[in-house]
Amino acid sequence: MLVLGVLLAGVVLPRSAAAQQPRRGSLPAEIDSIAREVFGGYPNAALSLAVLRGSDTILIKGYGVVNREQNAPANARTVYRIGSVTKQFTAAAILQQVEKGKLELDTPISEYLPEYAPSGAPIIMLRQLLAHTSGIPTYTEPPVARELAGRQSLSHADVISALSNKPLHFAPGSRFEYSNSNYYLLGVILERTTGQPYAAYVRQHLIQPAGLTGTTYCGPGATAPVQGYNAAGKELRTVPPLQVDWPYAAGALCSTVADLAAWSDALARGRIISPALYQRMASPTPLQDGDKIAYGLGLRIDTLAGHPRVWHGGALSGYTATLSRYPRDSLTIIILTNRGANPTVPELEGRIARRVLGIPEPEMVALTASERARYVGEYEMNTESRTISVRILEQADQLMMQVSGKPAFPLSYRSENRFVLKPDPRYRFDFHVQGEHATGFTYFERDKEYQAVRKQKQ
């Protein structure tokens, strides 16, 4: 089996045109039925869900229990760790400082972090941290994580020192690579610019203006999130409490589905930053060669059957989250769970979106030979330590995935260029398609994410 690794992305299958969106009618009951079915199809403890279309809250409720030992039911106000959904809060905070003229997106970060000195003294711009195009390795994975392991608490000096003696993975601005280090450093820059601790700034300038009542920095004295669990086969095992110093500005917030619905609305409507800056957050980022990546500033951008989607996922040990907006359709979907690496979340989000938007379920439309052909090819995937050769091939009308000549495993189609490994749906492949062929894919394994590119265009 593969051993790689980070969390969510998604793309597009140009197959079914958007159907007319159904009226409200039985939607609440149908979405509830979908949620119960998907929730019960995997080992789960608790899940909270909010589905809104414009100002209409179609459904907001909880499923399961927040603590299996105490059997307390989940609801819309249940507090979960939201992991990397935190990044849009951090990005908005940075953009508030840009709006005030205290920060500039095209300023080298050396002006704000003079002690960060990676080999070769590359020029890294602030906007490249926001878009994950800096090339800085992530501090939450080896080799940097090994250097930081064993500390009771993590200081900014620890992280910056560990990153300073590691080379960049690529020239800044030349490509995309998701790295938690980018947002950790943005948190440090925010503190130095404002003179406030990250938690205090977020509370005063983001949480309070948006009217959020259940959102906190998950540190001492904050509302405790629900117990987290990880799956071991069909069993759930509790996870120990997480040191909040580790995720910090990259993933340390706790929230509720009700709060995230209010936050998403406030952010998109210009109550947190200007509409122009929000549009920059929610637009693809250009690289130096002119190509655009499916990531803005703290937000991912893709489509579902032609419907634009702006979203971000979150994954920590014991928790999985997603916050999605379909701006053209005024649809918002928020899902929070207290299980790590939870395949319930992407499956449920996709099925709910399809139902509300009137898009047929992918199982209703089998892939044709020409559709399968768009994915077949040789790809190279870079991990922290090496480059892996991945082959996507077709056997008896079935797409297969093969790593470095090892036995091939079948892929199961889920939605919009999205496949999972049939033996284990925690391993996900989101293909990037241009024209008739995939140019690469994003690979997700538990709490890790890697980019792969096709070796040669077809």
TINUMAR-134445 format. One record per residue: x, y, z of N, C-alpha, C in turn. Coordinates in steps of 0.05 Angstrom, whole numbers, plus 32768, in hexadecimal, padded with zeros to 4 digits. Atoms other than C-alpha are relative to their C-alpha. Layout:
// residues N
XYZXYZXYZ ...
// end
This chain:
// residues 458
80117FE88000800080008000801280198000 7FF17FE78000801680487FF680068009801C 7FFB7FF27FE88037806D802E800A801C7FF9 7FFA7FE58009803580B7801C7FF180148012 80117FF17FF0800980ED80327FF3801A7FFA 800D7FEC7FF07FCE813F80427FE480037FF9 801C7FFB80007F878152803A7FF5800B7FE6 80127FFA80167F5481678007800980117FE9 80027FEF80187F5181857FC07FEA7FF37FEE 8014800C80117F2281757F868000800D7FE5 7FFF7FF4801B7F1881817F3C7FE77FFA7FF0 80177FFE80117EE881767F017FFD7FEA7FEB 8006801380157EC781437ED37FEC800D7FED 80127FF280127EAA81667E967FEC7FED7FF3 80118015800B7E7381337E8E7FE380088001 801D7FFA7FFE7E2F81497EA87FFC801D8003 80077FE47FFE7E13818E7E9D7FF080048019 800F7FFA7FE77DF681B07EDA7FE37FFF7FFB 801D800280027DAE819E7EE37FF48018800F 800E7FEB7FF17D7A81CF7EFD80007FF9801E 7FFE80057FE47D8381D67F487FE47FFA800B 801A80067FF57D4A81B57F6E7FF780158015 800B7FEE7FEC7D1C81DF7F9980047FF3801C 7FFA800A7FE57D2281D97FE57FF07FE78006 801180177FFD7CE781AA7FED800A7FEC8014 7FF780167FEF7D0181688007801E80008004 7FE380007FFE7D4B817D8005800A7FFA801D 7FF680067FE57D54817E80517FFF7FE28007 8002801D7FFA7D3A8137805880137FF07FEF 7FEE800F80127D62811F801C801D80028008 7FE47FFC7FF77DA3813E803580047FF1801A 7FFE800F7FE77D968121807A80037FE27FFB 7FFE801D80077D8C80DC805A801C7FFA7FF5 7FE58004800B7DCE80E48033801480008017 7FEC7FFE7FEA7DF380F980727FFF7FE78011 800280187FEF7DD980BE809A800C7FE87FF1 7FF58016800F7DEB808E8062801F80018000 7FE37FFE80027E3280A88059800D7FFE801B 7FF580017FE57E3E80B280A380017FE3800B 8000801C7FF77E2A806A80B180117FED7FF0 7FF0801180117E55804F8079801D7FFE8008 7FE580007FF77E96805D809D80008000801F 7FFE7FFD7FE37EAF805780E58000801E8007 80027FE47FF97E9A809A81037FF68002801D 800B7FF97FE57E8D80B981477FEB80167FFC 80127FE980047E6F80FE81388005800E7FE6 7FFE7FEF80177E61812A80FD7FEB80168002 80137FEA80017E41816F80F88001800C7FE4 80047FF9801C7E26818A80B77FEF801A7FFE 80117FE980067E0C81CC809C7FFF80037FE2 80047FFC801D7DEF81D780567FEE80197FFD 800F7FE780037DD9821D8042800080077FE2 80027FF5801B7DC0823A80007FF6801C8003 80067FE47FFB7DC3828580037FFB8004801E 80067FFC7FE47DA2829A80447FEF7FE9800C 801180167FF77D7B8259804980127FE9800B 7FF380167FF47D978226807A7FF07FE77FFA 800F801880087D8181E5805980017FEB8016 7FFD80147FEB7D9D81B8808F801880078011 7FEA7FFD7FEE7DC881C180CC7FFB7FEE8019 800480137FEA7DD0818880FE80187FEF8005 7FEA80127FF97DFD8155811E7FF87FE37FFE 8004801D80017E048109811880147FF38012 7FEE800F7FEF7E2280D781478004800D801B 7FFA7FF77FE47E4180E4818B801C800C8001 7FE77FF27FFF7E798114819D80157FF18011 7FEE80107FEF7E9680E481D07FF37FE58004 800D801B80007E89809A81C97FFD7FF5801C 8002800A7FE57E94808F82137FE8800D800F 80157FF27FF27E6180C482297FE680007FEF 8018800380117E3180BA81EE7FF1801B7FFC 800D7FE680047E23810681E77FFD80057FE2 80057FFD801C7E02811681A4800D80197FF4 7FF57FE9800E7E22814581717FE980127FF7 80137FED800A7DFE8184815A800E80167FF0 7FF57FEB80107E0881C4813280148011800F 7FEE7FF07FF07E2E81E4816C80167FF0800C 7FEA80107FF77E5D81AB8179801B800B7FF6 7FE67FF380077EA581C5817980147FEA7FF8 7FEC8012800B7ED981A1814E801A80107FFA 7FE87FF4800C7F2181AF813B7FFB80007FE2 80057FFE801D7F1E81C880F380197FFF7FEF 7FE7800480107F6781BE80DF800580177FED 7FF87FEC80137F7A81E280A07FEA80127FF5 80147FEB80057F37820580988009801A800E 7FF47FE97FF27F5D823380C8800F80137FEC 7FEF7FF080127F87824A808D7FF280187FF3 800F7FE9800B7F50827680707FFE80178014 80007FEC7FEB7F4C829A80B3801C800F8000 7FE57FF480007F9882A580B2800480127FE7 7FFD7FF180187F9682BC806A7FF0801A8002 80117FE87FFD7F5D82ED8079800D80148013 7FF27FEE7FEE7F85830980B48017800E7FF3 7FE97FF3800F7FC2831580887FF580147FED 800B7FED80147F96833680537FF48019800D 80087FE87FF17F7983648088801780138003 7FE87FEF7FFD7FC0837D80948009800B7FE5 7FFA7FF5801B7FCA838480497FEE80187FFB 80147FEB80057F8A83AD80468007801A8010 7FF87FE97FEF7FA583DA807E801B800C7FF7 7FE67FF680097FE783E3805980177FF88012 7FEB80097FEE800F83C0809080107FE97FF4 7FF28016800E8022838580637FFC80047FE2 80037FFF801E802D837E801880057FE47FF6 7FFE801C800A8023833D7FF2801A7FFC7FF0 7FE880038011805F834A7FC580198009800F 7FE87FFA7FF0809083577FFE800E7FE78008 7FF280187FF780C68324800D7FFB7FFB801E 800580067FE480B88300804E801880048012 7FE87FFB7FF080FF830D80647FFD801B8010 80057FE77FF280E6835380787FF17FFB801A 801080067FE880B8833380AB800C7FE98011 7FF380177FF380E182F580BC801E80007FFA 7FE47FFE8007812A830A80B880117FE88008 7FF180177FF6814182CD80DF7FFC7FE77FF0 8004801880118124829C80AC801280037FE8 7FEC7FFE8015815E828F807D80057FE57FF3 7FFA801A800D815882518051801880027FEE 7FE87FFF80108194823D80297FFB800C7FE4 80037FF3801A819F82657FEA7FF3801B8001 800C7FE67FFC817C82A280077FEB80077FEA 80147FFA8014813F829D7FD87FED80178008 80137FEB7FFA810E82D67FD37FE47FF48000 801B800B7FFE80CA82BF7FEC7FED80168007 80137FEB7FFC808F82EE7FE77FEA7FF78013 801580067FED805782F2801A7FE97FF17FF2 8016800E800E802382DD7FE680077FE37FFA 7FF9801C8005804A829D7FD97FFC7FEF8019 8008800F7FE88040828880217FE27FFB7FFF 801D800380007FF5829480197FF67FEB7FEC 8009801280167FF1826B7FD9800F7FE57FFF 7FF080197FFF802182327FED80127FFD7FE7 7FED80018016805182447FB5801C80098008 7FE67FF67FF5808D82567FE280167FEB7FFC 7FEB8015800080B182127FDE800A7FF9801B 7FF680067FE480BA8211802A7FF57FE48008 800A801A7FF780B681C980447FED80028018 80137FFF7FEA807E81BA8075800D7FF7801A 7FF480077FE6809281B880BE7FF27FE8800D 801080167FF4805D818280CD80087FE57FF4 7FF78019800C8081814D80A3801E7FFE8002 7FE38003800180C7813080A2800B800F7FE7 7FED80037FE980FD814680A17FFD80158016 80027FEA7FEC80E9818780C57FF37FF68019 800F800A7FE880B8816380F380127FF08012 7FEE800F7FF080EE8134810A801180118012 7FF07FED7FF18118816F81207FF0800C8017 80117FF37FEC80DD818B81487FF37FED8013 800E80147FF080C4814A8165800A7FFF801D 7FF980047FE480C3813E81B07FFE80198011 80027FE87FF080B9818681C57FE58001800E 80197FFD7FF18084819281FB7FF080177FF4 800D7FE9800D807481D581D9801280087FE9 7FF27FF88018808881F481978000801E7FFF 7FFE7FE3800280A2823B8191800580087FE3 7FFB7FF6801B80A682678154801E7FFD7FF9 7FE38002800580F28267815B80077FE37FF9 7FFB801C800680F2821A815A7FFA7FFB7FE2 80098006801B80CB821781198011800F7FEB 7FF17FF1801480F0824F80F5801D7FF67FFE 7FE5800B800181338232810980017FE67FF1 8001801A800E812081ED80F17FFC80047FE2 80047FFB801D8108820980AE8018800D7FF3 7FEA7FF1800B8144823680A580177FEE7FF5 7FEA80108009817481FC809D7FF77FEA7FEC 800A80128015814981D880697FFD800E7FE6 80037FF3801A814C81E7801F7FE380017FF6 801B7FFF800C810E81FC7FF87FFC7FE97FED 80058016801280EC81C77FCF800080097FE3 80007FF6801B80E881F47F928003801F8001 7FFE7FE3800180F3823C7F7C7FE5800D8006 80197FF37FF980BF826A7F9B7FF0800A7FE8 80117FF78016808482767F6D7FFF7FEE7FE8 7FFE801180188095823D7F3D7FEB7FEA8000 801480157FFE8062820A7F577FF28000801A 801080027FE8803081F77F8C80087FE88010 7FFC80167FEE803F81CC7FC87FF58008801C 800D7FFA7FE7801281CC800580137FFC8017 7FED80017FEA803C81DB80427FF5800F8018 800A7FF27FE8802481EB808880138015800A 7FED7FEB7FF88064821380927FF8801B7FF6 80087FE6800B8048824A80667FEE800E8013 80147FF37FEF800F82578095800A8003801D 7FF37FFB7FE68038824E80D4800F801B7FFF 7FF07FE780038066828580BB7FED80197FFD 80137FEA8002802A82B080A87FF58008801C 80097FFA7FE5801282AB80F080158011800F 7FEB7FF17FF3805682C481098001801C7FF4 80007FE6800C805582FD80D77FE88011800A 80177FF27FF6800F831080EE8005800B801C 7FFB7FF87FE5802583128136801480188001 7FEC7FEB80008062833D81267FF5801A7FF5 800C7FE8800D8039836D80FB7FEC800E8013 80157FF47FF080008377812C80078004801D 7FF97FFE7FE48022836E816F7FED7FF08011 801380107FF17FEB833D818380077FE27FFC 7FFE801D80057FEF82F2818F7FEB7FF87FEB 8012800980157FCF82CC81567FE47FFB800A 801A80077FF57F9682B281817FF080198006 800E7FE77FF87F8582F8819B7FF7800F7FE7 80077FF180187F87831781567FE87FF37FF2 8015800E800E7F5A82E181377FE58005800F 80187FFC7FF17F2882E981707FF5801C7FFC 80097FE480017F258335816C7FF880097FE4 80047FF5801A7F28833F81217FF27FEE7FEC 800D801380127F09830181027FE77FF3800E 8016800E7FF37EDE82DA81347FEA80138009 80157FED7FF67EBB831581557FF2800F7FEA 800F7FF380167EAC833C81157FED7FEE7FF1 80128012800E7E8E82FE80F67FEA7FF58011 801580097FEE7E6382F2813380017FE38008 7FFD801D7FFA7E7F82AD814280007FFC801E 800280057FE47E6F82908186800D7FE68009 7FF4801A7FF97E8E824A8183801B7FFC7FF4 7FE68002800D7ED0825981608015800B8012 7FEB7FF87FEE7F10825C8188801B7FF67FF5 7FE5800C80047F5B8252818380027FEA8015 800380187FEE7F60820C81A180167FFE8015 7FEB80007FEC7F8F821F81D87FF57FFE801C 800A80027FE57F8B821E82247FEA80158006 80167FEE7FF97F4A823C823E7FEB80027FEB 80147FFF80167F25823481FC7FEC7FE98004 801480167FFF7EE7820A81F3800C7FE77FF4 7FF3801880097EFF81C381EE7FF17FF37FE8 800E800D80167EF081A081AC7FF87FE48008 8009801B7FFB7ECE815C81AA80187FED7FFF 7FEB801480017EF8811E81B580057FF77FE4 7FF98008801A7F1E810B817780067FE27FFF 7FFB801D80047F2380C4815A800E7FFC7FE5 7FF5800A80197F4B80A181257FF67FE47FFB 800A801B80067F348062810180177FEC7FFF 7FEE801780027F58802081097FEF7FE97FF6 80138013800C7F347FF380D97FE4800A8004 801B7FF77FFA7EEB7FF680EF7FFD800B801C 80017FF57FE47EFD800E81358009801D8000 7FF77FE57FFB7F068055814E80108001801A 7FEF7FFD7FE97F3E8066817E8004801D8006 7FFD7FE47FF87F4380A681A6801C800A7FFB 7FE67FF380057F7B80D68196800780128018 7FF97FEE7FEA7FA280FC81CC7FFC801D7FF8 80027FE480067F99814781D28017800B7FF0 7FEB7FF580127FC0816F819E800C8019800C 7FF37FE77FF77FF381A381B37FFA80167FEB 80097FEB80127FD781E381958018800F7FF3 7FE87FF2800C801E81FE818980077FF57FE5 7FF8800D801A802681CD814F7FF0800B7FE9 800E7FF680187FED81E081208000801F7FFE 7FFE7FE37FFF7FED822A81357FF0800D7FEA 800F7FF180147FD8825980FC7FFA7FEF7FE7 8006801280177FD7821E80CB7FE87FEE8005 801580137FFB7FA181F780EF7FF67FFE801D 800680037FE37F93820781397FE5800A8008 801A7FF67FF87F4C822281377FEC7FE98005 801780117FFB7F0F81FF81537FE7800F7FF8 80187FF280087EC9820E81397FE87FED7FFE 8019800F80047E8281F7812B7FF680047FE4 800B7FFC801C7E5B81EE80EA7FF0801A7FFF 80107FE880007E2D822780FF801280197FFD 7FED7FE980027E6882568109800D80027FE5 7FF27FFF801A7E8B824280C97FED80097FEA 80137FF680137E4B825080A28000801F8002 80007FE37FFC7E4A829680C0801B800D7FF7 7FE67FF680097E95829F80B4800280017FE2 7FFE8001801D7E92828A806B7FEF80177FF4 80117FEB800A7E5982BB805F800C801B8005 7FF47FE77FFA7E7C82F48082801880067FEF 7FE87FFD80107EBC82E8805C7FF980077FE3 80077FFC801C7E9B82E480187FF1801A7FFB 800F7FE880037E6F83218025800F801A8006 7FEF7FE87FFC7EA9835080357FFF800B801C 80017FF67FE57E9E83558080801B7FFC800E 7FE680057FF47EE5833C808F8016800E7FF1 7FEE7FF280127F0E835580547FF0800B7FE9 800F7FF480177EFB837C80167FF87FEB7FEC 8008801380157ED683587FDE80167FFA7FEC 7FEA800480137F1383637FB180147FED800B 7FED80127FF47F4183417FE27FF57FE38003 800C801A7FFF7F1083087FED80017FF27FE5 7FFE800B801B7F0E82FE7FA2801C7FF67FFA 7FE5800A80037F5982F77FA380057FE7800F 7FFE80197FF17F5482C37FD97FF47FE97FF1 80108015800C7F22829C7FB080057FFD7FE2 7FF98003801C7F45829F7F6C801A7FF17FFD 7FE7800F80047F7B82717F4F801880128000 7FE67FF17FFF7FC382887F5A80117FFA7FE8 7FEE800480167FF082937F1E801D7FF9800A 7FE480067FFB803682747F1F801180127FEE 7FEE7FEF800F807382947F017FFE7FFB7FE2 80028006801D806982707EBE7FE480067FF5 801A7FF9800A802182897EB97FEA7FEC8006 801480147FF87FFF82487ECC7FF28008801A 800F7FFA7FE87FCA824D7F027FFC7FE68010 800580177FEE7FC3821F7F3E7FE48002800C 801B80007FF57F81820A7F5E80008007801D 7FFF7FF67FE57F9182307F9D8002801E7FFF 7FFF7FE47FFE7F8582787FAF801280098017 7FF27FF87FE87F9A82987FF17FF17FF48018 800E800D7FEA7F84826780277FE77FF17FF8 8018800E800B7F4E82497FFA80077FF07FE8 7FFD801080187F4B82127FC77FEA80077FEC 80137FF980157F27821C7F857FFD7FE97FEC 8004801480157F0881E77F587FE380017FF7 801C8001800A7EC681D27F387FF47FE58005 800F80197FFF7E91819D7F407FEC80007FE9 8011800180177E72818C7EFD7FFA801C7FF5 80037FE5800A7E7E81D37EE67FF780158014 80087FED7FEB7E6881F37F27801880098010 7FE87FF77FF17EA0821E7F457FFD7FFB801D 7FFF80067FE47EB4820A7F8B8018800D800D 7FEB7FF47FF07EDE82317FBE7FFF7FF2801B 800280107FE87EF182077FFA801B7FFC800D 7FE8800A7FF37F2481EC802B7FF97FEA8013 800480157FED7F2A81AD8052801380038018 7FEF80007FE87F4981A0809680047FE3800A 7FFB801B7FF67F69816180B2801580018016 7FED80047FE97F8A815580F67FFB7FE4800A 800580197FF47F928115811C7FE680028011 801980007FF17F4B810781347FEA80127FF5 80147FED800A7F27813B8109800380047FE2 80017FF9801D7F12814980C17FEB80157FFB 80137FEA80057EEF818780A6800180097FE3 80017FF2801A7ED981AA80677FEC80168001 80117FE980037EBB81ED8057800080077FE2 80017FFC801D7EA381F4800F7FEB80167FF9 80137FED800B7E81822E7FEA7FFE7FFC7FE2 80058000801D7E62822A7FA57FF5801B7FF9 80097FE480017E6082757F977FEB80057FEB 80147FFB80157E3982727F567FE47FF58008 8019800D7FF77E0482477F797FF78008801C 80067FF77FE57E04826A7FBD7FFD7FE88013 800280197FF07E0F82257FDC80197FFF8013 7FEA80047FEC7E39821A801C7FFB7FE6800E 8002801A7FF37E4881D6803980187FFE8014 7FEC80037FEB7E6D81CC807B7FFD7FE5800E 8000801A7FF37E808188809880177FFF8014 7FEB80037FEC7EA6817D80D97FFC7FE5800D 8002801A7FF37EB7813980F780167FFD8014 7FEB80067FEC7EDE811E8132800D7FE57FFA 7FF0801780087F0080E8810A801580097FEC 7FEB7FF980127F4380F180E87FFF7FF17FE6 7FFF800C801A7F4E80E2809E7FE57FF37FF9 801B800B80027F0380DA80967FF580027FE3 800B8000801C7EEB80C580507FE380087FFF 801C7FF680007EA480D780667FFE801C7FF6 80027FE380067EB38121805C7FFF80067FE2 80027FFA801C7EC5812580127FE87FF37FF2 8017800E800D7E9080F17FFF7FE6800E8006 80197FF37FF87E59811480267FFE801C7FF3 80017FE6800D7E6C8159800C7FF87FFE7FE3 80068003801C7E6A81427FC47FE37FF77FFB 801C800A80047E28811D7FCB7FEB80158007 80127FEA7FF97E0681577FEE800080157FEA 7FFE7FEB80157E1F81897FBA7FF17FF77FE7 800D800A80187E07815D7F817FE180008004 801D80007FFC7DC281567FA07FF5801C7FFF 800B7FE580007DB981A07FAD8002800D7FE5 7FFB7FF4801A7DD681B47F697FF27FF17FE9 800D800F80157DAF81807F4380137FF17FED 7FEC800E80107DED815B7F2A7FFD7FE28005 8003801D7FFB7DE6810F7F1F80187FF58010 7FEB800E7FF27E0D80E27F4D80137FF37FEC 7FED800B80137E4E80CA7F2C7FFB7FE27FFA 8004801C80047E3A80817F367FEB7FFB7FEA 8015800380147E00808E7F06800C80017FE3 7FF47FFC801A7E31809C7ECD801B7FF17FFF 7FE7800F80027E6780687EBD8014800F7FEF 7FEB7FF480107EA980817EA380037FF17FE5 7FFB800C801A7EB280757E59801D7FFB7FFC 7FE4800580067EF2805C7E39800F801A7FFC 7FF27FE780057F0480A37E238003800F801A 7FFD7FF37FE77EF780BD7E6980167FF38011 7FEA800E7FF27F2480887E88801B80077FF4 7FE67FFB800D7F5980987E55800D801A8008 7FF47FE67FF87F6180DF7E6E80137FFE8018 7FF080037FE77F8180C57EAE80197FEE7FFC 7FEB801480047FAE808E7E92801A800D7FF9 7FE67FF480067FF8809F7E9280147FFC8017 7FEB80027FEC803980A37EB98003801B800E 7FFE7FE87FF0803F80D67EF180187FFE8013 7FEB7FFF7FEC807680ED7F207FF580108018 800A7FF37FE7806580FF7F68801780048013 7FEA7FF97FEE809581237F957FF67FFF801D 800580007FE4809581137FDF8016800E800E 7FEB7FF17FF180C081308017801B7FF47FFA 7FE6800D800180F680FC800B80087FF67FE4 7FF9800C801A80F180E37FC37FEA80057FEB 80137FFF801580CE80E37F807FF57FE47FFA 800C801A8004809D80AA7F747FF37FFF7FE5 800C8004801A808780907F317FE57FF28004 801C800A7FFD803B80857F2E7FF57FFB7FE4 800C8006801A801A80627EF37FE27FFC8003 801D800480017FD080677EE57FFB7FF07FE6 8004801180187FBC802E7EB67FE37FF68001 801A800B80037F7D800C7E9E80017FE27FFC 8001801D80027F6D7FC27EA77FE37FF88001 801C800A80017F2A7FA47E917FEC80168008 80127FE97FFB7F077FE87E918001800B801C 7FFC7FF67FE57F227FF77ED6801A800F8002 7FE87FF17FFC7F53802E7EE7800F7FF58018 7FEF800B7FEB7F8E80167F11801680138006 7FEA7FF07FF77FC580387F3880177FEE8008 7FE980107FFA800B801C7F3B801780128008 7FEA7FF07FF5804680387F63801A7FF27FFB 7FE4800A8003808E802C7F4C80017FE27FFA 7FFF801C8009807E7FE87F2B7FF47FEC8013 800C80127FED805B7FCB7F687FE47FF77FF6 801B8009800980177FA77F637FED80187FFD 80137FEB80057FE07FD37F477FE77FFC8010 801980007FF07FA27FE67F6F7FEA800E7FF0 80157FF3800F7F5E7FF87F517FF8801A800C 800A7FE67FF77F44803F7F557FE180007FFD 801D7FFD80017EFB804E7F647FF9801D7FFC 80097FE580077EDA808A7F447FED800B8014 80127FF47FED7EBA80BA7F757FF180187FF4 800D7FE8800C7EAD80FD7F52801680127FF4 7FF07FEB800C7ECB81337F26801E7FFB8001 7FE4800680027F0F81167F15800C7FF5801B 7FF8800A7FE57F1180F97F5C7FFD7FE28001 8001801D7FFC7F2380B17F69800B7FFA801C 7FF4800A7FE77F33808A7FA8800B7FE47FFA 7FF6801B80027F5B804A7FB07FEA7FED8009 801780117FFA7F2780147FAE80037FF0801A 7FFD800E7FE67F447FEB7FE87FFE80118018 80007FEF7FE97F48802880147FFB801D7FF7 80087FE5800A7F22806A8005800E8017800D 7FF17FEA7FF47F50809280338015800A7FED 7FEB7FF880147F8180947FF87FF1800C7FE8 80107FF280147F6680C87FC78011800D7FEB 7FF27FF480177F7B80E17F827FED80147FF3 800F7FEC800E7F6081237F67801080097FE7 7FF17FFB80197F7681297F1E7FFA801C7FF6 80037FE5800C7F82816C7EFC80007FFC7FE2 80048006801C7F6781697EB58000801A7FF0 80017FEA80137F76819A7E7D7FFD7FF37FE4 8005800B801A7F58818A7E397FF87FE38002 8007801C80017F57813F7E2C800E7FEE8014 7FF080117FEE7F8981277E608006800E801A 7FF87FF67FE67F9B812E7EA9801E80097FFE 7FE47FF67FFF7FDA81577EB4800E7FF9801A 7FF580087FE67FE4813E7EFB7FE97FF98013 801480047FEC7FC0812F7F3B800A8008801B 7FF97FFC7FE47FBE81407F847FF97FE6800F 8004801A7FF27FC581037FB17FFD8006801E 80057FFC7FE47FA981017FF780017FE6800F 7FFD80187FEF7FBC80CE802C7FFE8009801D 80047FF87FE47FA080D880728004801E8003 7FFD7FE47FFB7FBD811B80868017800C7FEF 7FEA7FF680117FEE8126804C7FF580047FE4 80087FF9801C7FEA81418005801980037FEF 7FE97FFE80138019813B7FC97FF680067FE4 80077FFA801B801981557F8380107FEE7FED 7FF380118015802881297F467FFB800D7FE5 80027FF6801B8034813E7EFE80057FEA7FEC 7FFD80148015802E81177EBE801C80037FF5 7FE48000800A807381047EA38002800E7FE5 80007FF3801A806281197E5D7FE480037FF7 801B7FFA8009802581387E3D7FF97FED7FE9 8009801180157FFB810D7E0F7FEF800F7FED 
// end
